[in-house]
């Protein structure tokens, strides 16, 4: 399968683009944030010495809402 990009795209480039779009959506259209997840999605959250693993859209939303409240974000 031929790529339509002139050069190879790195994982860092993909991740940077995703993060930029993700946080833009969270800030501007939080009601669309669920579109990043499905019931088969999984996430590992690392905060210092604490690691939390969750799966499923509802678990993600619980973490997002908790973090938003903890850090003073309005979703």
Helices and strands as residue ranges (DSSP letters): H 11-28, G 30-36, E 42-47, E 50-55, H 57-70
